[in-house]
Amino acid sequence: MSVMRGRMQGVWLAALISLLCHSIANAGKEAAAAVCITSERDALLAFKAGLCADSAGELPSWQGHDCCSWGSVSCNKRTGHVIGLDIGQYALSFTGEINSSLAALTHLRYLNLSGNDFGGVAIPDFIGSFSKLRHLDLSHAGFAGLVPPQLGNLSMLSHLALNSSTIRMDNFHWVSRLRALRYLDLGRLYLVACSDWLQAISSLPLLQVLRLNDAFLPATSLNSVSYVNFTALTVLDLSNNELNSTLPRWIWSLHSLSYLDLSSCQLSGSVPDNIGNLSSLSFLQLLDNHLEGEIPQHMSRLCSLNIIDMSRNNLSGNITAEKNLFSCMKELQVLKVGFNNLTGNLSGWLEHLTGLTTLDLSKNSFTGQIPEDIGKLSQLIYLDLSYNAFGGRLSEVHLGNLSRLDFLSLASNKLKIVIEPNWMPTFQLTGLGLHGCHVGPHIPAWLRSQTKIKMIDLGSTKITGTLPDWLWNFSSSITTLDISSNSITGHLPTSLVHMKMLSTFNMRSNVLEGGIPGLPASVKVLDLSKNFLSGSLPQSLGAKYAYYIKLSDNQLNGTIPAYLCEMDSMELVDLSNNLFSGVLPDCWKNSSRLHTIDFSNNNLHGEIPSTMGFITSLAILSLRENSLSGTLPSSLQSCNGLIILDLGSNSLSGSLPSWLGDSLGSLITLSLRSNQFSGEIPESLPQLHALQNLDLASNKLSGPVPQFLGNLTSMCVDHGYAVMIPSAKFATVYTDGRTYLAIHVYTDKLESYSSTYDYPLNFIDLSRNQFTGEIPREIGAISFLLALNLSGNHILGSIPDEIGNLSHLEALDLSSNDLSGSIPPSITDLINLSVLNLSYNDLSGVIPCSSQFSTFTDEPYLGNADLCGNCGASLSRICSQHTTTRKHQNMIDRGTYLCTLLGFAYGLSVVSAILIFSRTARNAYFQFTDKTLDEFRAIVQIKLNRIKAGRRQSMEIYRLGSQNSITCYELEFGYTTEGN
């Protein structure tokens, strides 16, 4: 038995030794096989050789025979084939070319070339032959052009990322073939031609992450599909695409969704209650859409939310009434609902959101006081309650526990900031906005402790007196300082030059005196307008990189320094309403970014420099109310982006050049009034298709009133509330739909910082020139004209019936011309007319009557001896009961004229016989005739004196636009009579 047991043990031992030897042999074989394939190593080396020398140096481990040991390369341990290449992990990007040798890596499962720069080449077609590829990332790798459809062959691909702004697709057909996809990122591609994107993606059953943000997706109804297959989706990002849709119904069935970003998609409609179905949602971003209605109460089910951003919509409703809306959101960190129409107050709900780090309720209609419980939000870093209607007081009790606070804005509320002078906050702010709050009369003393602050806005805060010395040096990091619209006195300190980080400096609308000191080179935006600053500008302003300089409405004098046109970054310079003298500097050749020049209302003389024509970016040029002379420089025709050209009230002369119409097609306002221009209006003027304001008054222009005025097409349409000018990328042009337009000028760097130039909307003023001929009937085509002034010319003929087509006209002045005939009945169709002046012409007949015309006195009709009326006008000549209109008088039959003539002949013969045969009767007749002639001469002389006194010795102003605008343009209409 024991022998048998011994034999069995020997057999087992022999078998174990044999198995062990076999395993060792196989392990040796596998180890030998793990060395990389020579052809694949050569392919990698060829790829490296195609990279530029500097970037190739980032692959130092790519040496030796075993490529499986190289960095960024992974191999199959059994076969030795290269299955992974990842060069998207380096801090420095690779440059060069994609060598076609990579096609030899047929066993690739993982390929990451992201974050490199391959010089704008197309994505290689051969990538589509990597049939075993699971992961492909070509994001931000410098590829360009069309995505090759061969990528649709990668049937095993689960991760595809092509995020890049230089790649485009024309359809999604090949994407629909990638049935194994779980992750798809096509963000920032150019997909405007891909109308099939939603149908293709909805067929991918395993998709979990979908990113199509900033991809120029075509306008698409997201409800064009009723069902989607990717029900396991966890991330959906379609942000920054103009989809023009309502919220899709299929979203509410994605119960695994945790991240939803549909911001800036032009979405409309309301947020449905079904949003409560997304119980896994932690990130919700719907900002910058057109969503309306209330925030649904069912959002209270979304207890996992960390971030909510629904700002910049039209949401409404009372948040206070929905106290349970946020009650279960214990993890909520970010709540942003600014720029909506929400109401309510902050009591009863806000204090429970103790985990908040960001709270933005700005630009709503919240009321009430800010509760002291806001201090319970001890994790707050960002707090913006600006532009609401909060009232009451805010003290250190509200802010004392907010030790992490970094940004605080309470601007444009009715708050009174009451903080003890010796209070020391526990936070260190980088930004403070208290604009419009009652802070004064002094700068808050606690501000001195904020040594890391970068932005301070204390505009319109009732601060008075001089500013403390510490303000100019307590923080070395201040970039923005705005203390505008207060009552600050004193001088600007010379120490201002030491604020090395200062970028925006706004002290407009104060009571500052003295000169302007040197500024730090860091200043980009400078606004010192509407003060009492005097003296000349410094020889060196210091702010050599400034792009916005506004020094208007002061008492500055001297010449305009040449360095203003040598500042390469300058975009806007406004020195209007000062006392500058001398000639304009002639050095504008390098001002390639300048879009606004306003030197109006100074004492400048000389000619307009020809180098201004080199400013091809120029959009607003205002030099009015100076003493400039000479002709319009022909170089200005190169400024074809001009929106406003205002050279009024100077001494410019010569004829109007044809290039005004040929080259300046973007003009909205052309004002050359009160100069000495002569000749006719050029026939090219109708090419100004954007023109809405034409003011050529008070010149020496002659010839007939042009018929082509009826072709000014921009005055033939209603622009509503915004006029889009393609060349005005820096500006937004608004109208109020009736009386004026306001051009808000800003820059890409600081959109909120703007200047407003208000001009009347849709008016033509050709008054006080030497125009002749008749009023062209074509003028009736300008149907949205609001004001027409042709007074003080030599215009003949009758008022055309077509004047009644100007249905929006509010002011009409045809006075002091040689018009004759009757006032056309069609003029009563001008139901919006509020200013009318037809005085001092040769009009006759009955004044047409309407409810609108019954409001006028006799002043609009003075100096027209043959006018009469019964329509509320207090004319000295009232039409009799039997007075007929001219049209009716023309219908008197010829028989009546004949009878009248025969009666006159008979009466004349009888009188003649009496005078011949009666000496007594003859003497009495001549005495009566002499007396009558003397009386007539006296009446005529008195009338002539009254007419002369009634001519335009002064003008009533008919003002269109805002009284408080930065630049207010005036239209002159009216009449002044003197004497009895």
Order of alpha helices (4+ residues) and beta strands (2+ residues): alpha-alpha-alpha-beta-beta-beta-beta-beta-beta-beta-beta-alpha-beta-beta-beta-beta-beta-beta-beta-beta-beta-beta-beta-beta-beta-alpha-beta-beta-beta-beta-beta-beta-beta-beta-beta-beta-beta-beta-beta-beta-beta-beta-beta-beta-beta-beta-beta-alpha-beta-beta-beta-beta-beta-beta-beta-beta-beta-beta-beta-beta-beta-beta-beta-beta-alpha-alpha-alpha-beta-beta-beta
